[in-house]
Amino acid sequence: MSPSLLLLPYSAVLVPGAGLTLRLVDPGHLDLMRECSRRDAGFGMCLLDASSPETAATLATHGTQACIEDFSTGDDGVPTLRVRGGRRFQVRHRQPGDNGVITAQVDWRDPDPDDPLRPEHAVLGLVLARILEQAGVDATPAQLDMAAWIGWRLAEWLPLSEPQRQELLQEDDPHARLDHLLVLLSSPSSDGT
């Protein structure tokens, strides 16, 4: 049987290794947090696509495990949760509970291999190094030579649309992910507009 995971439909894509602060404004979010606390477990995040007013919102079939780092209250009194992206998964089956919290049976995606950056993707390593330098974020030379790490950090830091991030999340091959990022960077507008 597939592992069980609580799901949070959200308007942003969490990628492995990325940090994200969630504002828990929806009562369902608080129900989810109570259930996570009861189970002593994290949860999965899936993109909730509500972009088309003509159709009902849809929930992506691929998501990322959210590992809880911190829980606090913002200046406006709204609870906030700091999470970090863990493993990727594909939803097999989902079932809403009585309190609206979704439980899903998931298949964990294979971890990315520790492949080195290929020569055709070297420019992406340079782009990421520059972005991180401007942001004051340190990266080791070993990290800047890992295809998967570069792909996830670019997916985190570049001004991409959420559907573009979702496409990257669903790609299992880190080199194909980098190929996709090269295409996105060479297009006139990488944010989907």
N, CA and C atoms as a LAMMPS dump frame, in Angstrom:
ITEM: TIMESTEP
0
ITEM: NUMBER OF ATOMS
579
ITEM: BOX BOUNDS ff ff ff
-5.0000000000000000e+02 5.0000000000000000e+02
-5.0000000000000000e+02 5.0000000000000000e+02
-5.0000000000000000e+02 5.0000000000000000e+02
ITEM: ATOMS id mol type element x y z
1 1 1 N 0.836 -1.182 0
2 1 2 C 0 0 0
3 1 3 C 0.882 1.247 0
4 2 1 N 0.447 2.286 -0.719
5 2 2 C 1.186 3.543 -0.804
6 2 3 C 1.17 4.261 0.534
7 3 1 N 2.229 5.035 0.824
8 3 2 C 2.234 5.82 2.057
9 3 3 C 1.112 6.857 2.04
10 4 1 N 0.663 7.226 3.231
11 4 2 C -0.406 8.212 3.394
12 4 3 C 0.206 9.555 3.776
13 5 1 N -0.344 10.634 3.215
14 5 2 C 0.184 11.967 3.455
15 5 3 C -0.966 12.963 3.466
16 6 1 N -0.965 13.876 4.444
17 6 2 C -1.937 14.956 4.452
18 6 3 C -1.536 15.958 3.383
19 7 1 N -2.508 16.525 2.667
20 7 2 C -2.209 17.448 1.573
21 7 3 C -2.699 18.851 1.878
22 8 1 N -1.901 19.831 1.477
23 8 2 C -2.293 21.229 1.524
24 8 3 C -2.34 21.748 0.098
25 9 1 N -3.534 21.988 -0.436
26 9 2 C -3.621 22.667 -1.731
27 9 3 C -3.159 24.109 -1.54
28 10 1 N -2.259 24.596 -2.386
29 10 2 C -1.716 25.938 -2.188
30 10 3 C -1.476 26.603 -3.533
31 11 1 N -1.403 27.916 -3.539
32 11 2 C -1.263 28.672 -4.785
33 11 3 C 0.189 28.811 -5.241
34 12 1 N 1.124 28.196 -4.543
35 12 2 C 2.536 28.245 -4.918
36 12 3 C 3.109 26.831 -4.916
37 13 1 N 4.155 26.642 -5.717
38 13 2 C 4.834 25.351 -5.812
39 13 3 C 6.048 25.374 -4.886
40 14 1 N 6.143 24.374 -4.041
41 14 2 C 7.314 24.181 -3.177
42 14 3 C 8.213 23.164 -3.862
43 15 1 N 9.482 23.528 -4.079
44 15 2 C 10.417 22.583 -4.702
45 15 3 C 11.383 22.063 -3.64
46 16 1 N 11.987 20.913 -3.867
47 16 2 C 12.911 20.344 -2.885
48 16 3 C 14.009 21.332 -2.485
49 17 1 N 14.211 21.447 -1.172
50 17 2 C 15.255 22.308 -0.636
51 17 3 C 14.863 23.763 -0.461
52 18 1 N 13.753 24.177 -1.049
53 18 2 C 13.333 25.585 -0.964
54 18 3 C 12.594 25.851 0.333
55 19 1 N 12.737 27.055 0.849
56 19 2 C 11.987 27.48 2.015
57 19 3 C 10.802 28.321 1.579
58 20 1 N 9.727 28.247 2.34
59 20 2 C 8.516 28.99 2.007
60 20 3 C 7.784 29.321 3.303
61 21 1 N 7.292 30.548 3.397
62 21 2 C 6.484 30.947 4.537
63 21 3 C 5.03 30.965 4.105
64 22 1 N 4.199 30.217 4.812
65 22 2 C 2.783 30.099 4.484
66 22 3 C 1.969 30.891 5.495
67 23 1 N 1.055 31.7 4.993
68 23 2 C 0.105 32.39 5.865
69 23 3 C -1.129 31.503 5.972
70 24 1 N -1.49 31.135 7.183
71 24 2 C -2.594 30.2 7.413
72 24 3 C -3.892 30.969 7.628
73 25 1 N -4.428 31.51 6.522
74 25 2 C -5.628 32.339 6.611
75 25 3 C -6.91 31.531 6.472
76 26 1 N -6.831 30.398 5.832
77 26 2 C -8.003 29.565 5.611
78 26 3 C -8.227 28.678 6.838
79 27 1 N -9.476 28.56 7.33
80 27 2 C -9.721 27.671 8.481
81 27 3 C -9.261 26.233 8.22
82 28 1 N -9.312 25.793 6.964
83 28 2 C -8.841 24.446 6.618
84 28 3 C -7.356 24.275 6.871
85 29 1 N -6.594 25.372 6.724
86 29 2 C -5.156 25.313 6.991
87 29 3 C -4.903 24.983 8.461
88 30 1 N -5.684 25.609 9.339
89 30 2 C -5.515 25.35 10.773
90 30 3 C -5.922 23.922 11.125
91 31 1 N -6.977 23.421 10.478
92 31 2 C -7.371 22.025 10.686
93 31 3 C -6.24 21.087 10.263
94 32 1 N -5.601 21.411 9.149
95 32 2 C -4.483 20.603 8.673
96 32 3 C -3.342 20.618 9.685
97 33 1 N -3.031 21.799 10.231
98 33 2 C -1.937 21.897 11.205
99 33 3 C -2.252 21.101 12.473
100 34 1 N -3.505 21.156 12.912
101 34 2 C -3.896 20.369 14.088
102 34 3 C -3.723 18.873 13.809
103 35 1 N -4.125 18.447 12.623
104 35 2 C -4.006 17.031 12.254
105 35 3 C -2.528 16.634 12.145
106 36 1 N -1.686 17.51 11.581
107 36 2 C -0.235 17.23 11.504
108 36 3 C 0.348 17.095 12.898
109 37 1 N -0.082 17.975 13.803
110 37 2 C 0.41 17.925 15.178
111 37 3 C -0.023 16.625 15.855
112 38 1 N -1.278 16.24 15.623
113 38 2 C -1.795 15.004 16.211
114 38 3 C -1.004 13.79 15.714
115 39 1 N -0.648 13.796 14.431
116 39 2 C 0.095 12.688 13.825
117 39 3 C 1.606 12.813 14.006
118 40 1 N 2.059 13.992 14.472
119 40 2 C 3.48 14.287 14.594
120 40 3 C 4.169 14.076 13.24
121 41 1 N 3.611 14.725 12.216
122 41 2 C 4.126 14.554 10.862
123 41 3 C 3.985 15.864 10.083
124 42 1 N 4.728 15.96 8.988
125 42 2 C 4.598 17.079 8.071
126 42 3 C 3.428 16.82 7.135
127 43 1 N 3.448 17.453 5.995
128 43 2 C 2.356 17.321 5.035
129 43 3 C 2.9 17.493 3.628
130 44 1 N 2.058 17.255 2.652
131 44 2 C 2.429 17.447 1.262
132 44 3 C 1.779 18.696 0.714
133 45 1 N 2.488 19.393 -0.162
134 45 2 C 1.924 20.568 -0.824
135 45 3 C 1.741 20.271 -2.298
136 46 1 N 0.542 20.594 -2.807
137 46 2 C 0.239 20.459 -4.23
138 46 3 C -0.307 21.789 -4.732
139 47 1 N 0.069 22.147 -5.949
140 47 2 C -0.392 23.391 -6.54
141 47 3 C -1.893 23.339 -6.775
142 48 1 N -2.569 24.351 -6.276
143 48 2 C -3.992 24.526 -6.518
144 48 3 C -4.099 25.533 -7.644
145 49 1 N -4.565 25.091 -8.795
146 49 2 C -4.662 25.962 -9.963
147 49 3 C -6.083 26.505 -10.058
148 50 1 N -6.221 27.758 -9.696
149 50 2 C -7.525 28.421 -9.778
150 50 3 C -7.455 29.545 -10.806
151 51 1 N -6.624 29.374 -11.839
152 51 2 C -6.363 30.447 -12.798
153 51 3 C -7.514 30.707 -13.754
154 52 1 N -8.324 29.729 -14.018
155 52 2 C -9.411 29.909 -14.966
156 52 3 C -10.738 30.08 -14.23
157 53 1 N -11.376 31.254 -14.371
158 53 2 C -12.637 31.475 -13.657
159 53 3 C -13.777 30.593 -14.166
160 54 1 N -13.633 30.046 -15.366
161 54 2 C -14.704 29.22 -15.936
162 54 3 C -14.733 27.807 -15.381
163 55 1 N -13.629 27.355 -14.82
164 55 2 C -13.563 25.973 -14.355
165 55 3 C -13.281 25.929 -12.86
166 56 1 N -13.621 24.819 -12.27
167 56 2 C -13.321 24.625 -10.847
168 56 3 C -11.81 24.489 -10.672
169 57 1 N -11.312 24.892 -9.518
170 57 2 C -9.878 24.776 -9.231
171 57 3 C -9.471 23.303 -9.27
172 58 1 N -8.292 23.068 -9.791
173 58 2 C -7.771 21.701 -9.858
174 58 3 C -6.525 21.583 -8.996
175 59 1 N -6.299 20.398 -8.503
176 59 2 C -5.159 20.125 -7.646
177 59 3 C -4.147 19.304 -8.441
178 60 1 N -2.903 19.77 -8.466
179 60 2 C -1.846 19.064 -9.198
180 60 3 C -1.659 17.661 -8.636
181 61 1 N -1.236 16.754 -9.494
182 61 2 C -1.022 15.367 -9.078
183 61 3 C 0.38 15.129 -8.531
184 62 1 N 1.283 16.1 -8.701
185 62 2 C 2.647 16 -8.176
186 62 3 C 2.847 17.1 -7.15
187 63 1 N 3.553 16.772 -6.086
188 63 2 C 3.805 17.762 -5.051
189 63 3 C 5.098 17.476 -4.327
190 64 1 N 5.298 18.225 -3.248
191 64 2 C 6.519 18.122 -2.451
192 64 3 C 6.161 18.02 -0.981
193 65 1 N 6.866 17.165 -0.281
194 65 2 C 6.7 17.045 1.166
195 65 3 C 7.176 18.343 1.816
196 66 1 N 6.353 18.902 2.694
197 66 2 C 6.704 20.127 3.416
198 66 3 C 7.153 19.753 4.825
199 67 1 N 8.406 20.051 5.133
200 67 2 C 8.952 19.787 6.463
201 67 3 C 8.837 21.076 7.272
202 68 1 N 8.137 21.02 8.39
203 68 2 C 7.866 22.207 9.194
204 68 3 C 9.125 22.624 9.95
205 69 1 N 9.514 23.905 9.762
206 69 2 C 10.682 24.452 10.457
207 69 3 C 10.296 25.377 11.596
208 70 1 N 9.205 26.144 11.425
209 70 2 C 8.838 27.118 12.446
210 70 3 C 7.36 27.47 12.309
211 71 1 N 6.743 27.752 13.448
212 71 2 C 5.351 28.183 13.498
213 71 3 C 5.313 29.45 14.338
214 72 1 N 4.702 30.513 13.804
215 72 2 C 4.633 31.764 14.548
216 72 3 C 3.376 32.524 14.157
217 73 1 N 3.245 33.716 14.703
218 73 2 C 2.125 34.591 14.371
219 73 3 C 2.7 35.875 13.797
220 74 1 N 2.163 36.298 12.644
221 74 2 C 2.625 37.527 12.015
222 74 3 C 2.182 38.754 12.794
223 75 1 N 2.69 39.919 12.395
224 75 2 C 2.339 41.179 13.044
225 75 3 C 0.835 41.455 12.977
226 76 1 N 0.189 40.907 11.959
227 76 2 C -1.258 41.116 11.799
228 76 3 C -2.088 40.064 12.53
229 77 1 N -1.422 39.184 13.288
230 77 2 C -2.138 38.172 14.063
231 77 3 C -2.432 36.889 13.306
232 78 1 N -2.064 36.83 12.017
233 78 2 C -2.313 35.634 11.209
234 78 3 C -1.208 34.614 11.467
235 79 1 N -1.569 33.373 11.772
236 79 2 C -0.547 32.338 11.971
237 79 3 C 0.263 32.118 10.689
238 80 1 N 1.569 31.937 10.853
239 80 2 C 2.442 31.648 9.714
240 80 3 C 3.24 30.387 10.016
241 81 1 N 3.589 29.712 8.948
242 81 2 C 4.317 28.459 9.051
243 81 3 C 5.492 28.533 8.095
244 82 1 N 6.675 28.248 8.579
245 82 2 C 7.863 28.188 7.73
246 82 3 C 8.141 26.722 7.435
247 83 1 N 8.191 26.384 6.136
248 83 2 C 8.432 25.004 5.719
249 83 3 C 9.613 24.949 4.76
250 84 1 N 10.168 23.753 4.611
251 84 2 C 11.236 23.504 3.646
252 84 3 C 10.846 22.28 2.832
253 85 1 N 11.078 22.357 1.518
254 85 2 C 10.723 21.271 0.616
255 85 3 C 11.57 20.041 0.83
256 86 1 N 10.916 18.893 0.923
257 86 2 C 11.588 17.612 1.084
258 86 3 C 11.46 16.787 -0.182
259 87 1 N 10.951 15.568 -0.024
260 87 2 C 10.834 14.638 -1.153
261 87 3 C 9.655 15 -2.054
262 88 1 N 9.798 14.642 -3.326
263 88 2 C 8.697 14.816 -4.28
264 88 3 C 7.816 13.569 -4.255
265 89 1 N 6.555 13.754 -4.6
266 89 2 C 5.635 12.623 -4.65
267 89 3 C 4.632 12.807 -5.779
268 90 1 N 3.969 11.699 -6.119
269 90 2 C 2.851 11.717 -7.058
270 90 3 C 1.652 11.155 -6.322
271 91 1 N 0.532 11.869 -6.428
272 91 2 C -0.689 11.446 -5.751
273 91 3 C -1.293 10.269 -6.5
274 92 1 N -1.568 9.206 -5.765
275 92 2 C -2.224 8.017 -6.305
276 92 3 C -3.732 8.124 -6.143
277 93 1 N -4.138 8.522 -4.945
278 93 2 C -5.561 8.638 -4.606
279 93 3 C -5.687 9.65 -3.479
280 94 1 N -6.719 10.465 -3.533
281 94 2 C -6.93 11.413 -2.429
282 94 3 C -8.355 11.309 -1.91
283 95 1 N -8.474 11.564 -0.621
284 95 2 C -9.764 11.428 0.055
285 95 3 C -9.936 12.59 1.031
286 96 1 N -10.968 13.434 0.811
287 96 2 C -11.213 14.494 1.795
288 96 3 C -11.815 13.911 3.065
289 97 1 N -11.373 14.435 4.212
290 97 2 C -11.913 13.989 5.492
291 97 3 C -13.13 14.807 5.888
292 98 1 N -13.725 14.456 7.012
293 98 2 C -14.901 15.171 7.507
294 98 3 C -14.611 16.643 7.769
295 99 1 N -13.373 16.947 8.178
296 99 2 C -13.008 18.33 8.478
297 99 3 C -12.433 19.051 7.257
298 100 1 N -12.49 18.424 6.079
299 100 2 C -11.988 19.037 4.861
300 100 3 C -10.516 18.792 4.592
301 101 1 N -9.809 18.185 5.551
302 101 2 C -8.392 17.889 5.363
303 101 3 C -8.271 16.705 4.398
304 102 1 N -7.447 16.872 3.388
305 102 2 C -7.276 15.841 2.365
306 102 3 C -6.154 14.889 2.776
307 103 1 N -6.445 13.607 2.732
308 103 2 C -5.429 12.574 2.933
309 103 3 C -5.222 11.896 1.585
310 104 1 N -3.961 11.7 1.218
311 104 2 C -3.659 11.104 -0.082
312 104 3 C -2.746 9.898 0.076
313 105 1 N -2.953 8.94 -0.797
314 105 2 C -2.002 7.839 -0.957
315 105 3 C -1.03 8.325 -2.031
316 106 1 N 0.265 8.268 -1.743
317 106 2 C 1.25 8.824 -2.661
318 106 3 C 2.321 7.8 -3.017
319 107 1 N 2.943 8.029 -4.139
320 107 2 C 4.15 7.306 -4.533
321 107 3 C 5.286 8.312 -4.471
322 108 1 N 6.317 8.003 -3.69
323 108 2 C 7.469 8.887 -3.602
324 108 3 C 8.257 8.784 -4.896
325 109 1 N 8.69 9.922 -5.424
326 109 2 C 9.532 9.937 -6.621
327 109 3 C 10.958 9.596 -6.188
328 110 1 N 11.714 9.013 -7.093
329 110 2 C 13.106 8.675 -6.789
330 110 3 C 13.898 9.945 -6.501
331 111 1 N 14.828 9.881 -5.547
332 111 2 C 15.691 11.045 -5.306
333 111 3 C 16.528 11.337 -6.541
334 112 1 N 16.885 12.6 -6.72
335 112 2 C 17.741 12.973 -7.843
336 112 3 C 19.13 12.369 -7.66
337 113 1 N 19.751 11.915 -8.75
338 113 2 C 21.125 11.42 -8.653
339 113 3 C 22.082 12.594 -8.413
340 114 1 N 23.24 12.3 -7.89
341 114 2 C 24.263 13.324 -7.642
342 114 3 C 25.125 13.547 -8.883
343 115 1 N 24.475 13.732 -10.021
344 115 2 C 25.21 13.917 -11.277
345 115 3 C 25.86 15.291 -11.332
346 116 1 N 27.077 15.356 -11.902
347 116 2 C 27.708 16.658 -12.075
348 116 3 C 27.029 17.44 -13.205
349 117 1 N 27.236 18.735 -13.181
350 117 2 C 26.7 19.616 -14.213
351 117 3 C 27.352 19.289 -15.552
352 118 1 N 26.569 19.198 -16.596
353 118 2 C 27.101 18.924 -17.929
354 118 3 C 27.541 20.24 -18.579
355 119 1 N 28.501 20.168 -19.516
356 119 2 C 29.01 21.398 -20.149
357 119 3 C 27.907 22.267 -20.772
358 120 1 N 26.899 21.635 -21.352
359 120 2 C 25.826 22.418 -21.994
360 120 3 C 24.973 23.192 -20.999
361 121 1 N 25.12 22.886 -19.722
362 121 2 C 24.357 23.581 -18.677
363 121 3 C 25.225 24.504 -17.823
364 122 1 N 26.488 24.664 -18.203
365 122 2 C 27.424 25.464 -17.399
366 122 3 C 26.921 26.887 -17.196
367 123 1 N 26.281 27.446 -18.208
368 123 2 C 25.771 28.82 -18.082
369 123 3 C 24.749 28.929 -16.949
370 124 1 N 23.991 27.873 -16.71
371 124 2 C 23 27.895 -15.631
372 124 3 C 23.686 27.952 -14.258
373 125 1 N 24.825 27.275 -14.137
374 125 2 C 25.592 27.359 -12.9
375 125 3 C 26.086 28.782 -12.66
376 126 1 N 26.522 29.456 -13.742
377 126 2 C 26.985 30.844 -13.632
378 126 3 C 25.829 31.782 -13.269
379 127 1 N 24.675 31.571 -13.887
380 127 2 C 23.497 32.388 -13.581
381 127 3 C 23.115 32.234 -12.113
382 128 1 N 23.08 30.994 -11.644
383 128 2 C 22.712 30.76 -10.247
384 128 3 C 23.738 31.371 -9.3
385 129 1 N 25.016 31.213 -9.594
386 129 2 C 26.056 31.776 -8.734
387 129 3 C 25.878 33.283 -8.606
388 130 1 N 25.538 33.94 -9.701
389 130 2 C 25.325 35.402 -9.687
390 130 3 C 24.094 35.764 -8.869
391 131 1 N 23.019 35.03 -9.042
392 131 2 C 21.786 35.284 -8.283
393 131 3 C 22.055 35.144 -6.788
394 132 1 N 22.71 34.06 -6.41
395 132 2 C 22.988 33.814 -4.997
396 132 3 C 23.937 34.859 -4.418
397 133 1 N 24.914 35.274 -5.216
398 133 2 C 25.851 36.31 -4.771
399 133 3 C 25.1 37.615 -4.489
400 134 1 N 24.211 38.005 -5.396
401 134 2 C 23.435 39.233 -5.207
402 134 3 C 22.502 39.139 -4.003
403 135 1 N 22.026 37.927 -3.715
404 135 2 C 21.123 37.729 -2.577
405 135 3 C 21.885 37.528 -1.267
406 136 1 N 23.209 37.429 -1.345
407 136 2 C 24.004 37.215 -0.143
408 136 3 C 23.9 35.803 0.407
409 137 1 N 23.645 34.847 -0.488
410 137 2 C 23.511 33.445 -0.099
411 137 3 C 24.771 32.7 -0.533
412 138 1 N 25.346 31.948 0.383
413 138 2 C 26.56 31.194 0.085
414 138 3 C 26.23 29.854 -0.56
415 139 1 N 27.079 29.47 -1.499
416 139 2 C 26.995 28.145 -2.119
417 139 3 C 28.409 27.612 -2.257
418 140 1 N 28.572 26.321 -2.051
419 140 2 C 29.89 25.717 -2.175
420 140 3 C 30.169 25.38 -3.636
421 141 1 N 31.447 25.265 -4.018
422 141 2 C 31.764 24.831 -5.377
423 141 3 C 31.15 23.467 -5.706
424 142 1 N 31.069 22.574 -4.71
425 142 2 C 30.461 21.258 -4.954
426 142 3 C 28.981 21.403 -5.301
427 143 1 N 28.259 22.284 -4.591
428 143 2 C 26.844 22.502 -4.884
429 143 3 C 26.669 23.083 -6.286
430 144 1 N 27.561 24.015 -6.664
431 144 2 C 27.463 24.66 -7.971
432 144 3 C 27.926 23.762 -9.106
433 145 1 N 28.245 22.514 -8.79
434 145 2 C 28.576 21.53 -9.816
435 145 3 C 27.58 20.365 -9.818
436 146 1 N 26.505 20.477 -9.039
437 146 2 C 25.505 19.4 -8.978
438 146 3 C 24.279 19.789 -9.806
439 147 1 N 23.975 18.993 -10.823
440 147 2 C 22.883 19.3 -11.739
441 147 3 C 21.552 19.479 -11.004
442 148 1 N 21.222 18.565 -10.108
443 148 2 C 19.929 18.639 -9.423
444 148 3 C 19.848 19.866 -8.523
445 149 1 N 20.902 20.149 -7.776
446 149 2 C 20.894 21.283 -6.856
447 149 3 C 20.713 22.587 -7.618
448 150 1 N 21.425 22.737 -8.737
449 150 2 C 21.307 23.952 -9.55
450 150 3 C 19.891 24.087 -10.097
451 151 1 N 19.331 22.993 -10.585
452 151 2 C 17.97 23.048 -11.116
453 151 3 C 16.947 23.47 -10.083
454 152 1 N 17.037 22.896 -8.875
455 152 2 C 16.062 23.246 -7.837
456 152 3 C 16.248 24.673 -7.353
457 153 1 N 17.507 25.115 -7.231
458 153 2 C 17.709 26.487 -6.768
459 153 3 C 17.239 27.496 -7.813
460 154 1 N 17.447 27.21 -9.097
461 154 2 C 16.939 28.109 -10.133
462 154 3 C 15.411 28.113 -10.145
463 155 1 N 14.811 26.943 -9.953
464 155 2 C 13.339 26.879 -9.882
465 155 3 C 12.828 27.689 -8.701
466 156 1 N 13.618 27.74 -7.635
467 156 2 C 13.24 28.51 -6.445
468 156 3 C 13.425 30.012 -6.657
469 157 1 N 14.537 30.423 -7.262
470 157 2 C 14.909 31.828 -7.305
471 157 3 C 14.473 32.587 -8.55
472 158 1 N 14.32 31.933 -9.685
473 158 2 C 13.94 32.646 -10.909
474 158 3 C 12.478 33.104 -10.856
475 159 1 N 12.167 34.205 -11.52
476 159 2 C 10.78 34.693 -11.55
477 159 3 C 9.926 33.897 -12.544
478 160 1 N 9.608 32.68 -12.175
479 160 2 C 8.825 31.788 -13.021
480 160 3 C 7.365 31.826 -12.601
481 161 1 N 6.493 31.454 -13.506
482 161 2 C 5.087 31.291 -13.141
483 161 3 C 4.947 29.984 -12.362
484 162 1 N 3.891 29.86 -11.599
485 162 2 C 3.689 28.618 -10.845
486 162 3 C 3.497 27.416 -11.773
487 163 1 N 2.774 27.539 -12.908
488 163 2 C 2.712 26.388 -13.826
489 163 3 C 4.091 25.979 -14.358
490 164 1 N 4.988 26.952 -14.582
491 164 2 C 6.343 26.606 -15.026
492 164 3 C 7.094 25.861 -13.924
493 165 1 N 6.958 26.314 -12.686
494 165 2 C 7.592 25.6 -11.569
495 165 3 C 7.028 24.185 -11.45
496 166 1 N 5.711 24.061 -11.661
497 166 2 C 5.075 22.746 -11.575
498 166 3 C 5.642 21.802 -12.626
499 167 1 N 5.867 22.299 -13.842
500 167 2 C 6.465 21.467 -14.895
501 167 3 C 7.848 20.977 -14.47
502 168 1 N 8.632 21.873 -13.868
503 168 2 C 9.968 21.489 -13.406
504 168 3 C 9.886 20.457 -12.287
505 169 1 N 8.914 20.625 -11.392
506 169 2 C 8.728 19.686 -10.281
507 169 3 C 8.399 18.285 -10.784
508 170 1 N 7.655 18.207 -11.863
509 170 2 C 7.217 16.914 -12.383
510 170 3 C 8.292 16.207 -13.202
511 171 1 N 9.36 16.905 -13.545
512 171 2 C 10.447 16.311 -14.336
513 171 3 C 11.366 15.498 -13.428
514 172 1 N 11.522 14.217 -13.735
515 172 2 C 12.339 13.328 -12.913
516 172 3 C 13.839 13.398 -13.209
517 173 1 N 14.201 13.778 -14.425
518 173 2 C 15.608 13.798 -14.841
519 173 3 C 16.186 15.195 -14.616
520 174 1 N 17.206 15.332 -13.747
521 174 2 C 17.748 16.669 -13.478
522 174 3 C 18.343 17.351 -14.712
523 175 1 N 18.868 16.574 -15.66
524 175 2 C 19.439 17.17 -16.876
525 175 3 C 18.326 17.674 -17.791
526 176 1 N 17.222 16.929 -17.878
527 176 2 C 16.071 17.399 -18.659
528 176 3 C 15.476 18.647 -18.003
529 177 1 N 15.499 18.692 -16.669
530 177 2 C 15.03 19.876 -15.938
531 177 3 C 15.859 21.091 -16.323
532 178 1 N 17.191 20.902 -16.399
533 178 2 C 18.083 21.992 -16.799
534 178 3 C 17.862 22.391 -18.255
535 179 1 N 17.609 21.41 -19.127
536 179 2 C 17.274 21.725 -20.524
537 179 3 C 16.038 22.618 -20.57
538 180 1 N 15.044 22.272 -19.772
539 180 2 C 13.798 23.047 -19.713
540 180 3 C 14.079 24.466 -19.211
541 181 1 N 14.948 24.593 -18.217
542 181 2 C 15.3 25.923 -17.707
543 181 3 C 16.022 26.749 -18.766
544 182 1 N 16.874 26.122 -19.569
545 182 2 C 17.536 26.85 -20.666
546 182 3 C 16.517 27.416 -21.636
547 183 1 N 15.497 26.626 -21.956
548 183 2 C 14.434 27.093 -22.851
549 183 3 C 13.684 28.261 -22.213
550 184 1 N 13.355 28.128 -20.919
551 184 2 C 12.637 29.201 -20.24
552 184 3 C 13.455 30.492 -20.201
553 185 1 N 14.751 30.372 -19.957
554 185 2 C 15.598 31.568 -19.894
555 185 3 C 15.806 32.215 -21.251
556 186 1 N 15.712 31.438 -22.314
557 186 2 C 15.919 31.994 -23.66
558 186 3 C 14.628 32.54 -24.256
559 187 1 N 13.478 32.265 -23.605
560 187 2 C 12.204 32.797 -24.123
561 187 3 C 12.098 34.268 -23.735
562 188 1 N 11.308 35.059 -24.488
563 188 2 C 11.206 36.492 -24.231
564 188 3 C 10.807 36.859 -22.811
565 189 1 N 9.937 36.069 -22.185
566 189 2 C 9.508 36.362 -20.829
567 189 3 C 9.459 35.069 -20.05
568 190 1 N 10.311 34.94 -19.016
569 190 2 C 10.367 33.683 -18.267
570 190 3 C 9.317 33.585 -17.183
571 191 1 N 8.518 34.637 -16.982
572 191 2 C 7.511 34.563 -15.92
573 191 3 C 6.136 34.174 -16.441
574 192 1 N 6.067 33.784 -17.712
575 192 2 C 4.798 33.285 -18.26
576 192 3 C 3.871 34.361 -18.745
577 193 1 N 4.322 35.632 -18.73
578 193 2 C 3.452 36.712 -19.213
579 193 3 C 3.824 37.125 -20.611
